[in-house]
Amino acid sequence: MGKDFKKLISYQKSNKKDAQVENLLRKSIEFHMKGNIKEAKENYEICLKQKLNNPILYSNYSLILRDLGEFEDAEKYIRNAIKLDPKNISYFYNLGIILKGIGKLAEAKKTFLKILGINSYHAKTYFALTTLNSKKEKISWQKNLFREEFLDKHNNEGKMFLYFARSNILHNDKNYKQSSIAIRNANKIKRSLQKSNLTELINKSDLLKNKYKIYSQLETIVNNPYKFIFIVGMPRCGSTLLEAIISMNKNIYKSGETTFIDESYLEFRKKGEKNMHIFKNIFLGKIKNKLKNSDIILDKSLYNYQFAGLISKLIPNALIIHIVRNPLDNILSIYRTNFANGNQYTSSLEDIVKVYLDHDQKMDFYKNSVRNIIEINYDLLVKNPEKEIRNLIENLKWEWDDIYLNQQKNKRAFLTASNVQIRSPIYTSSINGWINYRDELDYPIKIIKKIKKFKYIFN
């Protein structure tokens, strides 16, 4: 009787503990859904320490690790989720995206095809496959994409993914007219599903420029070698190629696209923005663990161009690299890309042009105001890579090594729309691609033609 009573008490305690952990998981998911990633991650990790064996926990934690660039652990946890729930397509899809990010393209393709074997109507998977495969021959799964009855069986979000997928295939087939139609349809649906964040971006950019006046007289602290490198610019400007080249240096910590600057500035504002050096201390506190293991931190949060003045004055030993390309090629590439997160303005050519020009004007202002910003031209980089890369390494005050000419051998993970392209040698085929979509780009062409610095495009 005594033994049975002890077993009952132990069972009740165990059940109580399990219930507490399950409640913590629900709380973690709420944080995650609200975008409070820090709290979500901390709570997920408590659940893991309590040995909660739950596929949702493994999957959600994997997503956070993936977005933080910790791909090896992300792969491990998503595979754990699949073991517990092998029929959940979303887990396989996330595995495919992770495998793509770390350059395991054949395995990623195999994973995506497995999804279609389970559910041949999974629209996101068709889109993912078109970002992997550039072959011209019509593979069986591609045929579905061009059947209208297949398209009609999807909701608007599914149709959006399928139109983007169609556009990718047609573009690779050099059928630019039909590709234009598909991308127009995709973005029309996308605009109906999400509101543009144009106003938010422009307002923030203007606010930060005005704030720059407060600390513009501060001395820029720059000593060689640089401790922090920030790549800034527009999406689809060639930044992933530049990141791959720079991160061939083994002393680099490639942080990817972080929110450290944004987070630091928000905390800085809450403290009243009185002592400007508080911002530096907040930022350094966020990355202190990274600094322990690396000589240099590389950040590729492109919209940090908005913070260029603040970074240049308040973060010691920082270099800002602004990467640019032909604006019409850049605008077209943004319009053709189905971004996974954020960038809600990119479904409208008019909004893309406005953000592009705001970015261009702000960077011109900061380049004329501070001395630790350099510019890299993507078009020149791909036309004459050795010359441009040698100039870059010289600007960084690094010793030359031929490894910088072989970015395709970079074994690090990349989670951007260009993560397939950078696994190949540098190529020039994307230069002047806008000409193939001239009819679709009436508005951008009209605006860009009026700007003196861009006259060279039309010569």
C-alpha positions as a Markdown table, in Angstrom:
| # | Residue | x | y | z |
|---|---|---|---|---|
| 1 | Met | 0.0 | 0.0 | 0.0 |
| 2 | Gly | 2.8 | 2.4 | 0.9 |
| 3 | Lys | 4.6 | 1.6 | -2.4 |
| 4 | Asp | 1.5 | 2.2 | -4.4 |
| 5 | Phe | 0.9 | 5.5 | -2.6 |
| 6 | Lys | 4.4 | 6.7 | -3.4 |
| 7 | Lys | 4.0 | 5.7 | -7.0 |
| 8 | Leu | 0.7 | 7.7 | -7.1 |
| 9 | Ile | 2.4 | 10.8 | -5.6 |
| 10 | Ser | 5.3 | 10.5 | -8.1 |
| 11 | Tyr | 2.8 | 10.1 | -11.0 |
| 12 | Gln | 0.8 | 13.2 | -9.9 |
| 13 | Lys | 4.0 | 15.2 | -9.6 |
| 14 | Ser | 5.1 | 14.1 | -13.0 |
| 15 | Asn | 1.8 | 15.0 | -14.5 |
| 16 | Lys | 1.9 | 18.4 | -12.8 |
| 17 | Lys | 5.4 | 19.0 | -14.2 |
| 18 | Asp | 4.3 | 18.0 | -17.7 |
| 19 | Ala | 1.4 | 20.3 | -17.5 |
| 20 | Gln | 3.6 | 23.2 | -16.5 |
| 21 | Val | 6.0 | 22.5 | -19.4 |
| 22 | Glu | 3.1 | 22.3 | -21.9 |
| 23 | Asn | 1.8 | 25.6 | -20.6 |
| 24 | Leu | 5.2 | 27.1 | -21.1 |
| 25 | Leu | 5.3 | 25.8 | -24.6 |
| 26 | Arg | 1.9 | 27.5 | -25.3 |
| 27 | Lys | 3.4 | 30.7 | -23.9 |
| 28 | Ser | 6.5 | 30.3 | -26.0 |
| 29 | Ile | 4.3 | 29.9 | -29.2 |
| 30 | Glu | 2.4 | 33.1 | -28.3 |
| 31 | Phe | 5.7 | 35.0 | -28.0 |
| 32 | His | 6.8 | 33.6 | -31.3 |
| 33 | Met | 3.6 | 34.5 | -33.1 |
| 34 | Lys | 3.8 | 38.1 | -31.8 |
| 35 | Gly | 7.4 | 38.4 | -33.1 |
| 36 | Asn | 9.0 | 38.4 | -29.6 |
| 37 | Ile | 11.7 | 36.1 | -30.7 |
| 38 | Lys | 14.0 | 36.6 | -27.7 |
| 39 | Glu | 11.4 | 35.6 | -25.2 |
| 40 | Ala | 10.2 | 32.8 | -27.5 |
| 41 | Lys | 13.7 | 31.4 | -27.8 |
| 42 | Glu | 14.4 | 31.5 | -24.1 |
| 43 | Asn | 11.1 | 29.7 | -23.3 |
| 44 | Tyr | 11.6 | 27.1 | -26.0 |
| 45 | Glu | 15.0 | 26.4 | -24.5 |
| 46 | Ile | 13.5 | 25.9 | -21.0 |
| 47 | Cys | 11.1 | 23.4 | -22.5 |
| 48 | Leu | 14.0 | 21.5 | -24.2 |
| 49 | Lys | 15.9 | 21.4 | -20.9 |
| 50 | Gln | 12.8 | 19.8 | -19.3 |
| 51 | Lys | 13.0 | 17.2 | -22.1 |
| 52 | Leu | 9.7 | 18.0 | -23.6 |
| 53 | Asn | 9.5 | 15.7 | -26.6 |
| 54 | Asn | 7.1 | 17.7 | -28.8 |
| 55 | Pro | 7.4 | 18.1 | -32.6 |
| 56 | Ile | 5.9 | 21.6 | -32.5 |
| 57 | Leu | 8.6 | 22.6 | -30.0 |
| 58 | Tyr | 11.4 | 21.2 | -32.2 |
| 59 | Ser | 9.9 | 22.7 | -35.4 |
| 60 | Asn | 9.4 | 26.2 | -33.9 |
| 61 | Tyr | 12.8 | 26.2 | -32.3 |
| 62 | Ser | 14.4 | 25.1 | -35.6 |
| 63 | Leu | 12.7 | 28.1 | -37.3 |
| 64 | Ile | 14.3 | 30.5 | -34.9 |
| 65 | Leu | 17.7 | 28.9 | -35.2 |
| 66 | Arg | 17.4 | 29.0 | -39.0 |
| 67 | Asp | 16.6 | 32.8 | -39.0 |
| 68 | Leu | 19.6 | 33.3 | -36.6 |
| 69 | Gly | 21.8 | 31.6 | -39.1 |
| 70 | Glu | 22.5 | 28.5 | -36.9 |
| 71 | Phe | 21.7 | 26.1 | -39.7 |
| 72 | Glu | 23.3 | 22.9 | -38.3 |
| 73 | Asp | 21.3 | 23.0 | -35.1 |
| 74 | Ala | 18.2 | 24.1 | -37.1 |
| 75 | Glu | 18.5 | 20.9 | -39.3 |
| 76 | Lys | 18.9 | 18.7 | -36.2 |
| 77 | Tyr | 15.8 | 20.0 | -34.5 |
| 78 | Ile | 13.6 | 19.9 | -37.6 |
| 79 | Arg | 14.7 | 16.3 | -38.2 |
| 80 | Asn | 13.6 | 15.5 | -34.6 |
| 81 | Ala | 10.2 | 17.0 | -35.4 |
| 82 | Ile | 9.9 | 14.9 | -38.6 |
| 83 | Lys | 10.7 | 11.7 | -36.6 |
| 84 | Leu | 7.8 | 12.4 | -34.2 |
| 85 | Asp | 5.4 | 13.5 | -37.0 |
| 86 | Pro | 6.5 | 12.1 | -40.3 |
| 87 | Lys | 3.4 | 13.1 | -42.1 |
| 88 | Asn | 3.6 | 16.9 | -41.4 |
| 89 | Ile | 4.4 | 18.5 | -44.7 |
| 90 | Ser | 5.4 | 21.9 | -43.1 |
| 91 | Tyr | 8.3 | 20.1 | -41.3 |
| 92 | Phe | 9.6 | 18.7 | -44.6 |
| 93 | Tyr | 9.2 | 22.1 | -46.2 |
| 94 | Asn | 11.3 | 23.8 | -43.5 |
| 95 | Leu | 13.9 | 21.0 | -43.8 |
| 96 | Gly | 14.1 | 21.7 | -47.5 |
| 97 | Ile | 14.6 | 25.4 | -46.9 |
| 98 | Ile | 17.4 | 24.7 | -44.4 |
| 99 | Leu | 19.1 | 22.3 | -46.7 |
| 100 | Lys | 19.0 | 24.9 | -49.5 |
| 101 | Gly | 20.5 | 27.5 | -47.1 |
| 102 | Ile | 23.5 | 25.3 | -46.3 |
| 103 | Gly | 24.1 | 24.5 | -50.0 |
| 104 | Lys | 22.8 | 20.9 | -50.0 |
| 105 | Leu | 20.8 | 21.6 | -53.1 |
| 106 | Ala | 20.4 | 18.0 | -54.3 |
| 107 | Glu | 19.1 | 16.9 | -50.9 |
| 108 | Ala | 16.8 | 20.0 | -50.7 |
| 109 | Lys | 15.3 | 19.1 | -54.1 |
| 110 | Lys | 14.8 | 15.5 | -53.0 |
| 111 | Thr | 13.0 | 16.7 | -49.9 |
| 112 | Phe | 10.7 | 19.1 | -51.9 |
| 113 | Leu | 9.9 | 16.3 | -54.3 |
| 114 | Lys | 9.0 | 14.0 | -51.4 |
| 115 | Ile | 6.4 | 16.7 | -50.3 |
| 116 | Leu | 4.8 | 16.6 | -53.7 |
| 117 | Gly | 4.6 | 12.8 | -53.4 |
| 118 | Ile | 2.5 | 13.4 | -50.2 |
| 119 | Asn | 0.5 | 16.4 | -51.5 |
| 120 | Ser | 0.8 | 17.3 | -55.1 |
| 121 | Tyr | -1.0 | 20.6 | -54.5 |
| 122 | His | 1.5 | 22.1 | -52.1 |
| 123 | Ala | 2.0 | 25.5 | -53.9 |
| 124 | Lys | 5.0 | 26.7 | -51.8 |
| 125 | Thr | 6.9 | 23.6 | -52.7 |
| 126 | Tyr | 6.5 | 24.2 | -56.5 |
| 127 | Phe | 7.9 | 27.7 | -55.9 |
| 128 | Ala | 10.8 | 26.4 | -53.9 |
| 129 | Leu | 11.7 | 23.9 | -56.6 |
| 130 | Thr | 11.8 | 26.7 | -59.2 |
| 131 | Thr | 14.4 | 28.5 | -57.2 |
| 132 | Leu | 16.6 | 25.4 | -57.3 |
| 133 | Asn | 16.2 | 24.2 | -60.9 |
| 134 | Ser | 17.2 | 26.3 | -63.9 |
| 135 | Lys | 17.1 | 23.5 | -66.5 |
| 136 | Lys | 15.0 | 24.2 | -69.6 |
| 137 | Glu | 13.5 | 20.7 | -70.0 |
| 138 | Lys | 9.9 | 20.3 | -68.8 |
| 139 | Ile | 10.0 | 18.1 | -65.7 |
| 140 | Ser | 6.8 | 16.3 | -64.7 |
| 141 | Trp | 6.0 | 18.5 | -61.7 |
| 142 | Gln | 6.4 | 21.7 | -63.8 |
| 143 | Lys | 3.5 | 20.7 | -66.1 |
| 144 | Asn | 1.1 | 21.2 | -63.2 |
| 145 | Leu | 2.1 | 24.8 | -62.9 |
| 146 | Phe | 0.7 | 25.7 | -66.4 |
| 147 | Arg | -2.6 | 23.9 | -66.0 |
| 148 | Glu | -5.4 | 26.4 | -65.2 |
| 149 | Glu | -7.6 | 23.8 | -63.6 |
| 150 | Phe | -4.6 | 23.1 | -61.2 |
| 151 | Leu | -4.3 | 26.8 | -60.4 |
| 152 | Asp | -8.0 | 27.1 | -59.7 |
| 153 | Lys | -7.9 | 24.5 | -57.0 |
| 154 | His | -5.7 | 26.9 | -54.8 |
| 155 | Asn | -6.6 | 29.8 | -52.6 |
| 156 | Asn | -5.1 | 33.3 | -53.3 |
| 157 | Glu | -1.9 | 32.6 | -51.4 |
| 158 | Gly | -1.4 | 29.3 | -53.2 |
| 159 | Lys | -2.1 | 31.0 | -56.6 |
| 160 | Met | 0.5 | 33.7 | -55.7 |
| 161 | Phe | 3.2 | 31.1 | -55.1 |
| 162 | Leu | 2.3 | 29.3 | -58.3 |
| 163 | Tyr | 2.5 | 32.5 | -60.4 |
| 164 | Phe | 5.9 | 33.3 | -58.9 |
| 165 | Ala | 6.9 | 29.7 | -59.8 |
| 166 | Arg | 5.6 | 30.1 | -63.4 |
| 167 | Ser | 7.6 | 33.3 | -63.8 |
| 168 | Asn | 10.8 | 31.6 | -62.7 |
| 169 | Ile | 10.4 | 28.8 | -65.2 |
| 170 | Leu | 9.4 | 31.2 | -68.0 |
| 171 | His | 12.3 | 33.5 | -67.2 |
| 172 | Asn | 14.8 | 30.6 | -67.4 |
| 173 | Asp | 13.2 | 29.7 | -70.7 |
| 174 | Lys | 13.8 | 33.3 | -71.8 |
| 175 | Asn | 10.0 | 33.7 | -72.4 |
| 176 | Tyr | 10.1 | 37.2 | -70.8 |
| 177 | Lys | 6.7 | 38.3 | -72.1 |
| 178 | Gln | 4.9 | 35.4 | -70.4 |
| 179 | Ser | 7.1 | 35.7 | -67.4 |
| 180 | Ser | 6.1 | 39.4 | -67.1 |
| 181 | Ile | 2.4 | 38.4 | -67.1 |
| 182 | Ala | 3.0 | 35.7 | -64.4 |
| 183 | Ile | 4.9 | 38.1 | -62.1 |
| 184 | Arg | 2.3 | 40.8 | -62.6 |
| 185 | Asn | -0.4 | 38.3 | -61.5 |
| 186 | Ala | 1.7 | 37.1 | -58.5 |
| 187 | Asn | 2.2 | 40.6 | -57.2 |
| 188 | Lys | -1.4 | 41.7 | -57.8 |
| 189 | Ile | -2.5 | 38.9 | -55.5 |
| 190 | Lys | 0.3 | 39.7 | -53.0 |
| 191 | Arg | -0.8 | 43.3 | -52.8 |
| 192 | Ser | -4.3 | 42.1 | -51.9 |
| 193 | Leu | -2.9 | 39.9 | -49.1 |
| 194 | Gln | -0.6 | 42.4 | -47.4 |
| 195 | Lys | -0.4 | 46.1 | -47.0 |
| 196 | Ser | 2.7 | 47.9 | -48.2 |
| 197 | Asn | 5.1 | 49.2 | -45.6 |
| 198 | Leu | 6.4 | 52.0 | -47.9 |
| 199 | Thr | 5.2 | 54.8 | -45.6 |
| 200 | Glu | 6.8 | 53.2 | -42.5 |
| 201 | Leu | 10.2 | 52.8 | -44.2 |
| 202 | Ile | 10.3 | 56.3 | -45.6 |
| 203 | Asn | 9.2 | 57.9 | -42.3 |
| 204 | Lys | 11.8 | 55.9 | -40.4 |
| 205 | Ser | 14.5 | 56.9 | -42.9 |
| 206 | Asp | 13.6 | 60.6 | -42.6 |
| 207 | Leu | 13.5 | 60.4 | -38.8 |
| 208 | Leu | 16.9 | 58.9 | -38.5 |
| 209 | Lys | 18.4 | 61.5 | -40.9 |
| 210 | Asn | 17.0 | 64.3 | -38.8 |
| 211 | Lys | 18.3 | 62.6 | -35.6 |
| 212 | Tyr | 21.8 | 62.5 | -37.2 |
| 213 | Lys | 22.0 | 66.3 | -36.7 |
| 214 | Ile | 22.2 | 65.7 | -33.0 |
| 215 | Tyr | 25.4 | 63.7 | -33.1 |
| 216 | Ser | 26.9 | 64.8 | -36.5 |
| 217 | Gln | 29.7 | 66.7 | -34.7 |
| 218 | Leu | 30.9 | 63.7 | -32.8 |
| 219 | Glu | 34.3 | 62.3 | -34.0 |
| 220 | Thr | 34.2 | 59.1 | -36.0 |
| 221 | Ile | 36.3 | 56.5 | -34.2 |
| 222 | Val | 38.0 | 54.3 | -36.8 |
| 223 | Asn | 41.2 | 52.3 | -36.2 |
| 224 | Asn | 42.4 | 49.5 | -38.4 |
| 225 | Pro | 41.6 | 46.8 | -38.5 |
| 226 | Tyr | 37.8 | 47.2 | -38.6 |
| 227 | Lys | 35.9 | 45.4 | -35.9 |
| 228 | Phe | 32.5 | 45.7 | -37.4 |
| 229 | Ile | 31.5 | 45.6 | -41.1 |
| 230 | Phe | 28.0 | 46.5 | -42.1 |
| 231 | Ile | 26.8 | 45.7 | -45.7 |
| 232 | Val | 23.9 | 48.0 | -46.6 |
| 233 | Gly | 21.8 | 48.7 | -49.7 |
| 234 | Met | 18.6 | 47.4 | -51.3 |
| 235 | Pro | 17.4 | 43.8 | -51.5 |
| 236 | Arg | 18.7 | 42.0 | -54.6 |
| 237 | Cys | 21.7 | 44.4 | -55.0 |
| 238 | Gly | 24.4 | 41.7 | -54.9 |
| 239 | Ser | 24.9 | 41.8 | -51.1 |
| 240 | Thr | 24.9 | 38.0 | -50.7 |
| 241 | Leu | 27.8 | 37.7 | -53.2 |
| 242 | Leu | 29.7 | 40.4 | -51.3 |
| 243 | Glu | 28.9 | 38.7 | -48.0 |
| 244 | Ala | 30.2 | 35.4 | -49.4 |
| 245 | Ile | 33.4 | 37.0 | -50.6 |
| 246 | Ile | 34.1 | 38.8 | -47.3 |
| 247 | Ser | 33.2 | 35.8 | -45.1 |
| 248 | Met | 35.9 | 33.7 | -46.8 |
| 249 | Asn | 38.0 | 35.3 | -44.1 |
| 250 | Lys | 38.1 | 32.7 | -41.3 |
| 251 | Asn | 38.2 | 35.4 | -38.6 |
| 252 | Ile | 34.8 | 36.8 | -39.6 |
| 253 | Tyr | 31.6 | 36.0 | -37.7 |
| 254 | Lys | 28.9 | 36.1 | -40.3 |
| 255 | Ser | 25.8 | 37.2 | -38.3 |
| 256 | Gly | 23.5 | 37.5 | -41.4 |
| 257 | Glu | 20.6 | 39.8 | -41.3 |
| 258 | Thr | 20.2 | 40.7 | -37.6 |
| 259 | Thr | 18.0 | 43.2 | -35.8 |
| 260 | Phe | 20.7 | 44.3 | -33.3 |
| 261 | Ile | 20.9 | 47.9 | -34.6 |
| 262 | Asp | 17.1 | 48.3 | -34.6 |
| 263 | Glu | 16.8 | 46.7 | -31.1 |
| 264 | Ser | 19.6 | 48.9 | -29.7 |
| 265 | Tyr | 18.1 | 52.0 | -31.1 |
| 266 | Leu | 14.7 | 51.2 | -29.6 |
| 267 | Glu | 16.2 | 50.7 | -26.2 |
| 268 | Phe | 18.3 | 53.8 | -26.6 |
| 269 | Arg | 15.1 | 55.8 | -27.3 |
| 270 | Lys | 13.4 | 54.5 | -24.2 |
| 271 | Lys | 16.4 | 55.8 | -22.2 |
| 272 | Gly | 15.7 | 59.3 | -23.6 |
| 273 | Glu | 18.5 | 59.5 | -26.2 |
| 274 | Lys | 20.4 | 61.9 | -23.9 |
| 275 | Asn | 23.8 | 60.2 | -23.7 |
| 276 | Met | 24.7 | 59.2 | -27.2 |
| 277 | His | 27.3 | 56.6 | -26.1 |
| 278 | Ile | 24.5 | 54.6 | -24.4 |
| 279 | Phe | 23.6 | 53.3 | -27.9 |
| 280 | Lys | 27.1 | 51.9 | -28.3 |
| 281 | Asn | 27.0 | 50.1 | -25.0 |
| 282 | Ile | 23.6 | 48.6 | -25.7 |
| 283 | Phe | 24.8 | 47.3 | -29.1 |
| 284 | Leu | 28.0 | 45.9 | -27.7 |
| 285 | Gly | 26.1 | 44.2 | -25.0 |
| 286 | Lys | 23.9 | 42.4 | -27.6 |
| 287 | Ile | 26.9 | 41.0 | -29.5 |
| 288 | Lys | 29.4 | 40.4 | -26.7 |
| 289 | Asn | 29.1 | 36.6 | -27.1 |
| 290 | Lys | 29.9 | 36.9 | -30.8 |
| 291 | Leu | 33.0 | 39.0 | -30.1 |
| 292 | Lys | 34.5 | 36.4 | -27.9 |
| 293 | Asn | 35.0 | 34.0 | -30.7 |
| 294 | Ser | 35.6 | 36.3 | -33.7 |
| 295 | Asp | 37.9 | 39.2 | -34.6 |
| 296 | Ile | 35.3 | 40.8 | -36.9 |
| 297 | Ile | 31.5 | 40.9 | -37.0 |
| 298 | Leu | 29.9 | 41.0 | -40.4 |
| 299 | Asp | 26.3 | 42.2 | -40.5 |
| 300 | Lys | 24.2 | 42.2 | -43.7 |
| 301 | Ser | 21.0 | 43.9 | -42.5 |
| 302 | Leu | 20.5 | 45.9 | -45.7 |
| 303 | Tyr | 18.1 | 48.4 | -44.2 |
| 304 | Asn | 20.8 | 49.5 | -41.8 |
| 305 | Tyr | 21.5 | 52.2 | -44.5 |
| 306 | Gln | 18.9 | 54.1 | -42.5 |
| 307 | Phe | 21.2 | 54.0 | -39.5 |
| 308 | Ala | 24.4 | 54.8 | -41.5 |
| 309 | Gly | 25.0 | 58.1 | -39.7 |
| 310 | Leu | 24.4 | 56.6 | -36.3 |
| 311 | Ile | 26.6 | 53.6 | -37.0 |
| 312 | Ser | 29.4 | 55.7 | -38.3 |
| 313 | Lys | 29.5 | 58.0 | -35.3 |
| 314 | Leu | 28.7 | 55.7 | -32.4 |
| 315 | Ile | 30.1 | 52.2 | -33.2 |
| 316 | Pro | 33.9 | 52.2 | -32.9 |
| 317 | Asn | 36.0 | 50.7 | -35.7 |
| 318 | Ala | 33.0 | 50.2 | -38.0 |
| 319 | Leu | 33.0 | 50.2 | -41.8 |
| 320 | Ile | 29.8 | 50.5 | -43.8 |
| 321 | Ile | 29.9 | 49.0 | -47.3 |
| 322 | His | 27.2 | 50.3 | -49.6 |
| 323 | Ile | 26.6 | 47.9 | -52.5 |
| 324 | Val | 24.8 | 49.2 | -55.5 |
| 325 | Arg | 23.9 | 48.0 | -59.0 |
| 326 | Asn | 22.0 | 49.3 | -62.1 |
| 327 | Pro | 18.8 | 50.6 | -60.5 |
| 328 | Leu | 16.6 | 49.1 | -63.2 |
| 329 | Asp | 18.1 | 45.7 | -62.8 |
| 330 | Asn | 17.8 | 46.1 | -59.0 |
| 331 | Ile | 14.1 | 47.2 | -59.2 |
| 332 | Leu | 13.2 | 44.3 | -61.6 |
| 333 | Ser | 15.0 | 41.7 | -59.4 |
| 334 | Ile | 13.1 | 43.0 | -56.3 |
| 335 | Tyr | 9.8 | 42.8 | -58.2 |
| 336 | Arg | 10.5 | 39.3 | -59.4 |
| 337 | Thr | 11.4 | 38.0 | -55.9 |
| 338 | Asn | 8.9 | 36.5 | -53.5 |
| 339 | Phe | 10.4 | 37.5 | -50.2 |
| 340 | Ala | 9.6 | 35.3 | -47.3 |
| 341 | Asn | 9.5 | 38.0 | -44.6 |
| 342 | Gly | 9.0 | 41.7 | -44.6 |
| 343 | Asn | 9.5 | 43.9 | -47.6 |
| 344 | Gln | 5.8 | 44.3 | -48.1 |
| 345 | Tyr | 6.4 | 47.2 | -50.5 |
| 346 | Thr | 8.0 | 44.9 | -53.1 |
| 347 | Ser | 4.8 | 43.9 | -54.8 |
| 348 | Ser | 4.4 | 47.4 | -56.3 |
| 349 | Leu | 6.8 | 48.8 | -58.8 |
| 350 | Glu | 5.8 | 52.3 | -57.8 |
| 351 | Asp | 6.7 | 51.6 | -54.1 |
| 352 | Ile | 9.9 | 49.9 | -55.0 |
| 353 | Val | 11.0 | 52.9 | -57.0 |
| 354 | Lys | 10.2 | 55.2 | -54.1 |
| 355 | Val | 12.1 | 53.1 | -51.5 |
| 356 | Tyr | 15.0 | 52.8 | -53.9 |
| 357 | Leu | 15.3 | 56.5 | -54.5 |
| 358 | Asp | 14.9 | 57.3 | -50.7 |
| 359 | His | 17.7 | 54.8 | -50.0 |
| 360 | Asp | 19.9 | 56.4 | -52.8 |
| 361 | Gln | 19.3 | 59.9 | -51.5 |
| 362 | Lys | 20.0 | 59.0 | -47.9 |
| 363 | Met | 23.2 | 57.2 | -48.7 |
| 364 | Asp | 24.4 | 60.1 | -50.8 |
| 365 | Phe | 23.8 | 62.3 | -47.8 |
| 366 | Tyr | 25.7 | 60.1 | -45.4 |
| 367 | Lys | 28.6 | 59.5 | -47.8 |
| 368 | Asn | 29.1 | 63.3 | -47.9 |
| 369 | Ser | 28.9 | 63.5 | -44.1 |
| 370 | Val | 31.1 | 60.7 | -42.8 |
| 371 | Arg | 34.3 | 59.0 | -43.9 |
| 372 | Asn | 33.9 | 55.3 | -43.0 |
| 373 | Ile | 31.5 | 54.4 | -45.9 |
| 374 | Ile | 32.8 | 52.8 | -49.1 |
| 375 | Glu | 30.8 | 51.8 | -52.2 |
| 376 | Ile | 30.9 | 48.6 | -54.1 |
| 377 | Asn | 29.4 | 48.5 | -57.6 |
| 378 | Tyr | 27.9 | 45.0 | -58.3 |
| 379 | Asp | 28.1 | 45.4 | -62.0 |
| 380 | Leu | 31.8 | 46.2 | -61.9 |
| 381 | Leu | 32.4 | 43.4 | -59.4 |
| 382 | Val | 31.0 | 40.7 | -61.7 |
| 383 | Lys | 32.6 | 42.1 | -64.8 |
| 384 | Asn | 36.1 | 42.3 | -63.3 |
| 385 | Pro | 36.0 | 40.4 | -60.1 |
| 386 | Glu | 39.8 | 40.1 | -59.4 |
| 387 | Lys | 40.3 | 43.9 | -59.7 |
| 388 | Glu | 37.3 | 44.8 | -57.6 |
| 389 | Ile | 37.9 | 42.2 | -54.9 |
| 390 | Arg | 41.6 | 43.2 | -54.6 |
| 391 | Asn | 40.4 | 46.8 | -54.1 |
| 392 | Leu | 37.9 | 45.7 | -51.5 |
| 393 | Ile | 40.5 | 43.7 | -49.6 |
| 394 | Glu | 42.9 | 46.6 | -49.7 |
| 395 | Asn | 40.2 | 48.9 | -48.3 |
| 396 | Leu | 39.6 | 46.4 | -45.5 |
| 397 | Lys | 43.4 | 46.5 | -44.7 |
| 398 | Trp | 43.6 | 42.7 | -45.0 |
| 399 | Glu | 46.3 | 40.5 | -46.5 |
| 400 | Trp | 45.5 | 39.2 | -49.9 |
| 401 | Asp | 44.6 | 35.6 | -50.4 |
| 402 | Asp | 43.3 | 33.9 | -53.5 |
| 403 | Ile | 40.5 | 32.4 | -51.5 |
| 404 | Tyr | 38.6 | 35.7 | -52.0 |
| 405 | Leu | 38.2 | 34.8 | -55.7 |
| 406 | Asn | 36.4 | 31.6 | -55.0 |
| 407 | Gln | 33.3 | 32.5 | -53.0 |
| 408 | Gln | 31.5 | 29.5 | -54.5 |
| 409 | Lys | 33.6 | 27.4 | -52.2 |
| 410 | Asn | 32.2 | 29.1 | -49.1 |
| 411 | Lys | 30.8 | 26.4 | -46.8 |
| 412 | Arg | 28.8 | 28.8 | -44.6 |
| 413 | Ala | 25.0 | 29.0 | -44.7 |
| 414 | Phe | 23.1 | 31.7 | -46.5 |
| 415 | Leu | 19.4 | 32.3 | -46.0 |
| 416 | Thr | 18.5 | 34.8 | -48.8 |
| 417 | Ala | 16.9 | 34.6 | -52.2 |
| 418 | Ser | 20.4 | 34.4 | -53.7 |
| 419 | Asn | 21.6 | 31.4 | -51.7 |
| 420 | Val | 21.7 | 29.2 | -54.8 |
| 421 | Gln | 23.5 | 31.6 | -57.1 |
| 422 | Ile | 26.4 | 32.2 | -54.7 |
| 423 | Arg | 27.2 | 28.5 | -54.9 |
| 424 | Ser | 28.3 | 29.1 | -58.5 |
| 425 | Pro | 31.3 | 31.0 | -59.9 |
| 426 | Ile | 30.6 | 34.7 | -60.5 |
| 427 | Tyr | 28.6 | 35.4 | -63.6 |
| 428 | Thr | 27.5 | 38.5 | -65.6 |
| 429 | Ser | 24.2 | 37.2 | -67.1 |
| 430 | Ser | 22.0 | 39.4 | -64.8 |
| 431 | Ile | 23.5 | 42.7 | -66.0 |
| 432 | Asn | 21.0 | 44.7 | -68.1 |
| 433 | Gly | 18.4 | 42.1 | -67.6 |
| 434 | Trp | 15.8 | 44.9 | -67.3 |
| 435 | Ile | 15.9 | 45.3 | -71.0 |
| 436 | Asn | 14.0 | 42.0 | -71.4 |
| 437 | Tyr | 11.2 | 43.4 | -69.2 |
| 438 | Arg | 11.2 | 46.9 | -70.7 |
| 439 | Asp | 7.4 | 46.9 | -71.3 |
| 440 | Glu | 6.7 | 45.9 | -67.7 |
| 441 | Leu | 9.0 | 48.7 | -66.4 |
| 442 | Asp | 7.4 | 51.8 | -67.9 |
| 443 | Tyr | 7.1 | 53.6 | -64.6 |
| 444 | Pro | 10.6 | 52.9 | -63.2 |
| 445 | Ile | 12.2 | 53.8 | -66.6 |
| 446 | Lys | 10.3 | 57.1 | -66.7 |
| 447 | Ile | 11.5 | 58.0 | -63.2 |
| 448 | Ile | 15.1 | 56.8 | -63.5 |
| 449 | Lys | 15.6 | 58.6 | -66.8 |
| 450 | Lys | 15.1 | 61.9 | -65.1 |
| 451 | Ile | 18.0 | 61.4 | -62.7 |
| 452 | Lys | 21.3 | 62.7 | -64.0 |
| 453 | Lys | 23.6 | 60.1 | -62.3 |
| 454 | Phe | 21.7 | 57.2 | -64.0 |
| 455 | Lys | 21.9 | 58.6 | -67.5 |
| 456 | Tyr | 24.6 | 56.0 | -68.3 |
| 457 | Ile | 22.0 | 53.2 | -68.3 |
| 458 | Phe | 20.3 | 54.5 | -71.5 |
| 459 | Asn | 23.5 | 55.3 | -73.5 |
